[in-house]
Amino acid sequence: MQEGSVGFDRATGKKEGKKTIRPDQELNLKGKICPYTFIESMLTLEEMKPDEVLRVIVDYPPAVCDVPRSLKNEGYEILEVSPLNETDWAIVVRNKEVE
């Protein structure tokens, strides 16, 4: 298997090869709607150090697309967007350098 690729281990039934991203901070925005999901994410990132990683938890379906797109447009690096369960999603973002 190539470095950085993701495979499936038939013996354990789990994904293999995926790197674990350790967030420096987590922001739970369940119950919040847009644009508040984006605004609160931005405010939290502005308080964090450059290159720190924020994990944002959302349950509002439009936020799954809107928050990563808006943060990317502001210069943040989106590392991962993944479902946690049937209703919740995790958006993992790396803070940008201070301008």
ABEGO torsion letter per residue (X at the ends): XBBGBBBBBAAAGBBBGBBBBBBABBBBABGBBOAAAAAAAAAAAAABBBGBBBBBBBABAAAAAAAAAAAAAAGBBBABBBBABAABBBBBBBBBBBX
